[in-house]
């Protein structure tokens, strides 16, 4: 009798993962990312945490948030505000640590493995707490950059550390691919090239992250 598949929950620190992938020179394909971890066991939940700026008519993160919400992810957002730091630069202050930790602890008795996609050292104590509850923790970030994108204490605490570089072929795409996809879906280009096809009743346009 074969053992039951591992019960997995995926926790994505959105801003941290975005910065890590950008530093490595590629974009995350979230459809492929979801499939990667679905293939590893029974993926119970896939959380994505991000801040959304208050009082902003259009947020560049909104299309991605909407796409994730409709395509298998549980999106957790927090309203935040922009501020000007002492150097005169615009900054966004947002911390999703508490929300992520709360969701992880709530699932601790229902999962065998936690996948944490973040390099934030503040999560070290959460990883330790999950391990005390017999949850195996895999942390995904990178040490391929200078300086590394992951805090040393978090990498050492994890049961398994996976460098995002190793996953690039499975979950990544070149930024030029995203630009090409945007151009293909740009209605101005479509109208210039050919008449728009008839829309089927109930058909919607899928936003690609």
C-alpha positions in Angstrom: 0.0 0.0 0.0 1.5 3.3 -1.1 1.8 6.1 1.5 -0.7 9.0 1.3 0.5 12.0 -0.6 1.9 14.8 1.4 -0.5 17.5 2.4 1.0 20.8 1.4 0.2 24.5 1.9 2.0 27.2 0.0 2.6 30.6 1.5 3.9 33.4 -0.9 5.3 36.7 0.4 4.3 38.5 -2.7 6.6 41.5 -2.5 9.6 39.4 -1.4 9.1 36.8 -4.2 8.7 39.5 -6.8 12.0 41.3 -5.7 13.8 38.0 -5.6 12.7 36.9 -9.1 13.4 40.4 -10.5 16.9 40.4 -9.1 17.5 37.0 -10.8 16.2 38.4 -14.1 12.9 36.5 -14.6 9.2 36.7 -13.9 7.1 34.2 -12.0 4.5 32.3 -14.1 1.9 31.7 -11.3 0.0 29.1 -13.3 3.1 27.0 -13.6 4.0 27.7 -10.0 0.7 26.3 -8.8 1.1 23.2 -10.9 4.6 22.6 -9.7 3.4 22.3 -6.1 0.2 20.4 -7.0 2.4 17.8 -8.6 4.3 17.4 -5.3 1.4 16.2 -3.2 -2.1 17.3 -2.2 -2.0 21.1 -2.2 -4.6 22.2 0.3 -4.1 25.9 0.0 -2.0 28.4 -1.9 -1.8 31.8 -0.1 -0.5 35.0 -1.7 0.1 38.0 0.5 0.5 41.5 -0.8 -0.1 45.2 0.1 -2.4 47.4 -1.9 -2.0 51.1 -1.8 -5.0 53.0 -0.4 -6.7 55.8 -2.4 -5.0 54.8 -5.6 -7.2 54.7 -8.7 -5.1 52.1 -10.4 -2.7 49.7 -8.8 -0.2 47.8 -11.0 -0.7 44.8 -8.7 -4.5 44.7 -9.1 -4.6 42.7 -12.4 -2.3 40.0 -10.8 -4.4 40.0 -7.6 -7.6 39.5 -9.6 -6.1 36.7 -11.7 -4.7 34.9 -8.7 -8.0 35.2 -6.9 -9.9 33.5 -9.8 -7.2 30.8 -10.5 -6.7 28.8 -7.4 -5.0 31.1 -5.0 -6.2 32.6 -1.7 -5.2 36.2 -1.9 -4.7 38.2 1.3 -4.3 41.9 0.9 -3.6 44.8 3.3 -4.3 48.4 2.6 -1.2 50.5 3.0 -0.1 54.1 2.3 2.8 55.6 0.5 5.1 58.0 2.4 8.1 60.1 1.6 11.3 59.0 3.4 14.1 61.3 4.6 15.8 61.0 1.2 12.7 62.3 -0.6 11.9 59.0 -2.1 8.4 57.4 -2.2 8.2 54.3 0.0 5.5 51.8 0.8 5.3 50.5 4.4 3.5 47.2 4.7 4.2 44.0 6.6 2.2 40.9 6.0 4.0 38.8 8.6 1.2 38.6 11.1 -1.4 37.6 8.5 0.9 34.9 7.1 1.9 33.5 10.5 -1.8 33.4 11.6 -2.9 31.4 8.6 0.1 29.0 8.9 -0.6 28.3 12.6 -4.2 27.7 11.8 -3.3 25.0 9.3 -0.5 23.4 11.3 -2.5 20.4 12.3 -3.9 19.8 8.8 -0.7 19.8 6.7 2.5 17.8 6.5 4.6 20.4 4.7 4.7 24.2 4.5 6.3 25.9 1.5 7.3 29.4 2.4 8.4 31.6 -0.5 10.2 34.4 1.3 13.7 35.3 2.4 12.5 37.5 5.3 14.4 36.6 8.5 11.3 37.6 10.6 9.8 34.2 9.6 12.4 32.2 11.4 10.4 31.9 14.6 7.3 30.9 12.6 9.3 28.1 10.9 10.5 26.9 14.3 6.9 26.9 15.7 5.6 24.9 12.7 8.4 22.4 13.1 7.4 21.9 16.7 4.0 20.9 15.4 5.6 18.2 13.1 5.3 20.3 10.0 8.2 20.0 7.5 9.2 23.5 6.2 10.7 24.2 2.8 11.9 27.8 2.3 12.3 29.1 -1.3 14.5 32.1 -1.9 18.0 32.6 -3.3 21.6 32.8 -2.3 22.7 33.3 -5.9 22.6 37.1 -5.5 25.1 39.4 -3.7 24.0 39.9 -1.0 21.7 36.8 -0.8 18.0 37.5 -0.8 17.4 35.2 2.2 18.4 35.8 5.8 20.9 33.3 7.0 19.0 32.4 10.1 15.9 31.6 8.1 17.8 29.4 5.7 19.4 27.5 8.6 16.1 27.0 10.4 14.3 25.5 7.4 14.2 21.7 6.9 14.8 22.2 3.2 16.1 25.3 1.4 15.3 25.5 -2.3 17.1 28.2 -4.4 14.6 29.9 -6.7 17.3 29.5 -9.4 16.6 25.8 -9.4 12.9 26.4 -10.1 13.4 28.9 -12.8 12.9 26.4 -15.6 9.7 25.2 -14.0 8.0 28.3 -12.8 9.7 31.2 -14.5 9.6 33.1 -17.7 11.7 35.8 -19.3 10.2 39.4 -18.8 10.1 39.8 -22.6 7.5 37.0 -22.7 5.2 39.0 -20.5 5.6 42.0 -22.7 4.9 40.0 -25.8 1.7 38.6 -24.1 0.6 42.1 -23.2 1.1 43.3 -26.8 -0.9 40.3 -28.1 -3.7 41.1 -25.7 -3.6 44.9 -26.4 -7.0 45.7 -28.0 -5.4 48.5 -30.0 -3.0 46.1 -31.7 -5.8 43.5 -32.3 -8.1 46.1 -34.0 -5.2 47.3 -36.1 -4.3 43.8 -37.3 -7.7 42.1 -37.7 -11.4 42.5 -36.8 -12.2 41.3 -33.3 -13.8 37.8 -33.3 -17.4 37.5 -32.1 -17.7 37.3 -28.3 -19.4 34.2 -27.0 -22.1 34.7 -24.3 -20.4 34.5 -20.9 -16.9 34.8 -22.3 -14.4 36.8 -20.3 -10.8 37.9 -20.9 -8.4 36.1 -18.6 -5.7 38.4 -17.1 -2.3 36.8 -17.3 0.0 37.6 -14.4 
